[in-house]
Amino acid sequence: MDAATDASLWASALAGDGEAFGQIFDRHRDRVLRHSLRLVPSWHDAEEVVAVTFLEAWRKRDRVRFVDGSLLPWLLVTATNVARNVSRGARRYAALLEKLPAPLASIPSSTEGSAIEALRVLSLSDRQVITLSVLEGFSEAEIAAALGIARGTVKSRLSRAKKRLASGLAPALLERTSS
């Protein structure tokens, strides 16, 4: 570690020296990571906290505070705030998952492979219509505009493609339910 203070390195970074910011990162990353590990439940979350902390340092580069020439105290306070936000987000996500209805009886995962195979067997025009309609949720009018075809053509292709797809899946589903 060289004798340059964080404040002098920061001034160099603000002047366009990327190496100076890198030196500050290298100097304080491990401390910020250890601090973050105490505040969030997982290693992944702690790494996210570190990344966001240094991003915030650069984003707020004109407002950071140095204590005796060191940026570390500001980084640790920022990491604490970021960790709170990460934890709050995780709690909200968990609460949302609990509000979701229980999953229906699931189709065996091997059927997913059958669905993909059945989709691959369809012609390109049928695949386009199926993916835009069923998987992407576009309306018939939007599909017609995207593909440059008439809306009636979309409707007939979609009907035909669904029938072909269902017939391609039927043997796989029957095979799985009988075994």
C-alpha positions in Angstrom: 0.0 0.0 0.0 1.4 3.4 -0.9 1.4 6.4 1.3 -1.2 8.3 -0.7 -4.3 9.2 1.2 -7.7 8.3 0.0 -8.4 12.1 -0.4 -5.4 12.5 -2.7 -6.3 9.4 -4.7 -9.9 10.6 -4.9 -8.7 13.9 -6.3 -6.7 12.0 -9.0 -9.8 9.9 -9.8 -11.9 13.0 -10.2 -9.3 14.3 -12.6 -9.7 11.2 -14.8 -7.2 8.7 -13.3 -9.1 5.4 -13.3 -6.1 3.7 -11.5 -6.6 6.0 -8.5 -10.2 4.8 -8.1 -9.0 1.2 -8.5 -6.5 1.8 -5.7 -9.2 3.0 -3.4 -11.4 0.0 -4.3 -8.5 -2.4 -3.7 -7.6 -0.7 -0.4 -11.1 -0.9 1.1 -13.0 -3.7 -0.7 -12.2 -6.4 1.9 -13.2 -4.2 4.8 -16.5 -3.2 3.2 -17.1 -6.9 2.3 -16.5 -8.0 5.9 -18.7 -5.3 7.2 -21.4 -6.2 4.7 -21.3 -9.9 5.6 -22.3 -9.0 9.1 -25.4 -7.1 7.8 -26.8 -9.4 5.1 -27.6 -13.1 5.1 -25.5 -14.3 2.1 -22.2 -13.9 0.5 -23.9 -13.0 -2.8 -25.9 -10.2 -1.0 -22.6 -8.9 0.6 -20.9 -8.8 -2.8 -23.9 -6.8 -4.1 -23.6 -4.4 -1.2 -19.9 -3.9 -2.0 -20.6 -3.2 -5.6 -23.5 -0.8 -4.9 -21.4 1.0 -2.2 -18.6 1.7 -4.6 -21.1 2.7 -7.3 -22.7 5.1 -4.9 -19.2 6.5 -4.0 -18.7 7.3 -7.7 -22.2 8.5 -8.2 -22.0 10.9 -5.2 -18.3 11.7 -5.9 -18.7 15.4 -5.2 -20.3 14.7 -1.8 -18.2 12.0 -0.2 -16.7 12.7 3.2 -13.2 11.9 4.3 -12.2 11.3 7.9 -8.5 12.0 8.4 -7.9 11.6 4.7 -9.7 8.2 4.6 -12.9 7.3 2.6 -13.5 4.1 4.7 -15.9 5.6 7.2 -18.1 7.0 4.5 -17.9 3.7 2.6 -19.0 1.7 5.8 -21.9 4.0 6.5 -23.0 3.8 2.8 -22.6 0.0 3.0 -24.9 -0.1 6.0 -27.5 1.8 4.2 -27.2 -0.3 1.1 -27.4 -3.5 3.2 -30.7 -2.2 4.7 -32.1 -1.7 1.2 -31.0 -5.2 0.1 -32.5 -6.8 3.2 -35.7 -4.8 2.8 -35.9 -5.9 -0.8 -35.4 -9.5 0.2 -38.1 -9.3 2.9 -40.6 -7.7 0.3 -39.8 -10.5 -2.2 -40.3 -13.2 0.4 -43.6 -11.6 1.5 -44.7 -11.4 -2.1 -43.9 -15.1 -2.7 -46.0 -16.0 0.4 -49.0 -14.2 -1.1 -48.9 -16.1 -4.3 -51.3 -19.0 -4.6 -49.9 -22.5 -4.2 -48.7 -24.0 -7.5 -51.1 -26.3 -9.3 -50.1 -30.0 -9.6 -47.0 -29.6 -11.7 -46.3 -31.3 -15.0 -43.1 -33.4 -14.7 -40.1 -31.4 -15.9 -39.4 -34.0 -18.5 -42.6 -32.8 -20.2 -41.0 -29.4 -20.6 -38.4 -31.1 -22.8 -41.3 -32.6 -24.8 -42.9 -29.2 -25.2 -39.7 -27.7 -26.5 -39.3 -30.6 -29.0 -42.9 -30.3 -30.1 -42.3 -26.5 -30.7 -39.1 -27.2 -32.7 -41.0 -29.6 -35.0 -43.4 -26.8 -36.1 -42.7 -24.8 -39.2 -41.0 -21.4 -38.8 -44.2 -19.5 -39.4 -46.1 -21.6 -36.8 -43.3 -21.1 -34.3 -43.3 -17.4 -34.8 -47.1 -17.1 -34.3 -47.0 -19.4 -31.2 -44.1 -17.6 -29.5 -45.4 -14.1 -30.2 -48.9 -15.0 -29.0 -48.6 -17.6 -26.3 -45.2 -16.9 -24.9 -44.9 -13.2 -25.5 -48.6 -12.3 -25.1 -49.0 -10.1 -28.2 -52.4 -9.6 -29.8 -53.3 -10.9 -33.2 -53.1 -7.4 -34.6 -49.7 -6.8 -33.1 -48.5 -10.2 -34.5 -49.9 -9.3 -37.9 -48.0 -6.0 -37.9 -44.8 -7.5 -36.7 -44.8 -10.3 -39.3 -46.3 -8.2 -42.1 -49.2 -10.5 -42.7 -53.0 -10.2 -42.5 -54.7 -10.6 -39.1 -56.8 -13.5 -40.5 -53.6 -15.3 -41.5 -52.4 -14.9 -38.0 -55.6 -16.3 -36.6 -55.6 -19.4 -38.9 -51.8 -20.0 -38.3 -52.3 -19.7 -34.6 -55.2 -22.2 -34.6 -53.3 -24.6 -36.8 -50.1 -24.3 -34.8 -51.9 -24.9 -31.5 -53.4 -28.1 -32.8 -50.1 -29.3 -34.1 -48.4 -28.4 -30.9 -51.1 -30.2 -28.9 -50.8 -33.3 -31.1 -47.1 -33.3 -30.6 -47.4 -33.2 -26.9 -50.2 -35.7 -26.5 -48.1 -38.8 -26.9 -45.5 -37.5 -24.4 -48.2 -36.7 -21.8 -50.0 -40.0 -22.2 -46.7 -41.8 -21.9 -45.8 -40.0 -18.7 -49.3 -40.5 -17.1 -49.3 -44.2 -17.9 -45.9 -44.9 -16.4 
